Amino acid sequence: AAGKEQWPRGEEEVWRAGIRGLDKTVDDITKSVVNHVQTSLARQAYNIDDLGAYQAAALSVRDNLLVNWNETQLNYTKKNPKRAYYLSLEFLMGRTLDNALLNLGLKDEYKDGVQKLGFSIEDILDKERDAALGNGGLGRLAACYLDSGSSTELPLWGYGLRYKYGIFQQLISPEGNQLEAPDPWLDNQNPWELPRLDVTYEIRFYGRSERSHDGSGRAVWAGGQEVVAVAYDVMIPGYGTKTTNNLRLWESRSKRGFDLNSFNAGNYEGAVESSNSADAITSVLYPNDHTSFGKELRLKQQYFWTAASLADIMRRFKNQNKPLAQFPDFVAIQLNDTHPTLAIPELMRILIDEEDLTWDQAWTIVTNTFFYTNHTVLPEALEKWPVPLLEHVLPRHLQIIYDINLFFLQAVEKKYPGDRERLARMSLIEEGQPKQVRMAHLAAIGSRKVNGVAELHSDLVRTTILKDFVEFEGLSKYSNVTNGITPRRWLDQCNPELSALITKTLAVDKNVWLKDLKLLKGLIPHAEDADFRKAWAAIKQRNKERLAAHVQSTLGLTVRTDAMFDVQIKRIHEYKRQTLNILGVIHRYLTLKVMTPEEKAKVNPRVVFFAGKAAPAYYIAKLTIRLIVNVAKVINGDPDTKDYLQLYFLPDYSVSLAEVLIPASDISQHISTAGTEASGTSNMKFCLNGGLLLGTVDGANIEIAEEVGESNVFFFGHLTPAVEDLRYQHLYHPVPIEEKCPALANVLNQISSGLFGNDDIYEPLLNTIRQNDYYLLSDDFDSYIAALAMVDEAYQDKEEWIKKSINTTANMGKFSSDRAILEYAESFWNIEPTPFK
Ligand code: B1H
């Protein structure tokens, strides 16, 4: 039916007369909101509170999104372009209402509308819960890419899981311990999703796979457990376009009925894994990032999601009645890390066992369809699945993986005859007890292109974890796409005053520069204009006050706003070195304690903020939180220092909290051990909002410095090539810390002596540094302290600092996720913008 609209029933004019258009006026909007109060919510006008008003407004906005969403899907059906699919186990969407209003261009109208109904838009927006279906950067990147896909009018869909519980809520106990509570984000209904009870697939687990003996290579996989995948669709509006793409999230249901598994906050992970029932599969997001655990339920999540997504993609392709050989001409699938790598053997299975293709025909299709993005080179994060577990859960897929490996190793052997070590290194199977499948190897050989997420990281992928593959297959397959962020959420939405000042200054419509972010360069000459600088600084100040008000209302703490705001917000992990930061804070505290009043008078007050979650089983990361919280108690309560230094750990870091913190920052810290942070994306968000960067020469920090100029960033620490040698020295020629870095030794000893609590609780954390110091804190501490001093010095000259801030924002255009998604579209997927009227 492609190409022609049809009216299968009734009278076309009657249909057309009934079709709803977009709300445009305040009058349309108030009517629609009241209508939803009355019908969808079945409530009376007199008992509507802010939550009810939020729900009604959201449903009204959803109606508008649906108008565009329907037209977008119709446009694709008519034009039948090649489509790309982004498979990600995580989509960290945050809140939707404000973003949808801005993208639709209806924020002012809704603001007026709800005001006429007696509500304030800010109060309503604040009622929304975050959709927190992700751990951190990887999941938020997926969300930014969907925004950019719609904003650039690309036919790009996301596929993920509809977890009943997203990332846990973080509570901090009075002693400073992280406690985890479930995140019941669906409790108040979710107006942003459309259940598609008619879109379902049956997904098999376990059972037996019998190969046929007819030489076809086919097999029959039967028995075991079948679970139903049900689609929930989330609309993804583009900014200033009608294109509204789809994010399809799968929910698992048992074929027979529903058995509720109870969820126990006390034993978080245990409770998650206890149930073998069908609905357990999509019950919870795994809260560990950068560790691969080999848990059966996680494997079932991965297969359930990839199999449902592929079945859906295949059904859409088959509706076109094209030969299967053309599959890669219409479908590109991006694998967000190795989590969806089972899609490779799954597509082989479909093509061979169900579609009767030969192995070679199937492999040609597969290797022209998939694209793989690597997000980390940390060894503990590289996914490996035990062979016995795979054999038990997915017997047919293990056979296919073994066959892929056989053909692959034959080709390697042909090129490097007799090089057994190379074969062992490159094999999909790692020898050992048990044997394990190396998912990064499978993803690499099954894909058309492989990329890292920043230049340095892509180099490391090419020269370390996939070196042999680059040698074997050639460099051109192994490339880079530097990450990006959406300037809609991460500037216009989170920093409306700065956005308005930029619009006024550039003298173009905001929907021009927000879609062509390099236009920010037009701000550069204005850095020399004193009035502009004053306006710029005043906005930063108001953003600090907004953050302080937030801390006051949520935690009851009073933050001073006449200070430098120094922020580190990200997952708590040893490689990100929050520990270095807190040790630096203690060093500053100890220094302040011995200063004379005259010396202190010259000190610029500083407020240090931390936020971030630790994986529930990551003991050292949890100790780091405990240390920060207890240091804060001492510092904030010390009359000698509290006018010069304040420290806060803000609990339950989230997208929404980031939106308040980032615009308020003067300096933010991105201080990973060189070579460990693949890219980082919050670094981009801070700099886009005029915060300066203090960091190591790592990830996207390097490219930010290239863009904004080295004089506008504060770099310190050893470089990537030195890291291996330093680690070797630590192991084989250790130097006592007292000798190597007395300043650090003193800080560690002060902690041990009980300055922040009179027990040995921190010793395991301190020993990671005193012993082999894998993340090189003792090597970088002195240069870190020196860099902090340079930040202090630079901040003394307020006018110069503001110039740096303006020049930083002005040079951040490269980091728009529009640029990144268009690189994927053009150089990988070969898809094109597909606009419509
Ligand atoms: C990133 C992860 C990650 N890299 C495993 N790897 C996970 C690995 O649940 N898991 O098993 C979850 C997440 N996340 C981050 O990706 C990098 O550390 C950042 O540097 C990068 O900016 C981000 C987006 O590319």
Residues whose N, C-alpha, C, O or C-beta is under 5 A from the ligand:
A	BS01	B1H	N135 G137 L138 L141 Y286 N288 D289 H290 T291 H375 T376 A381 V453 E677 A678 S679 G680 T681
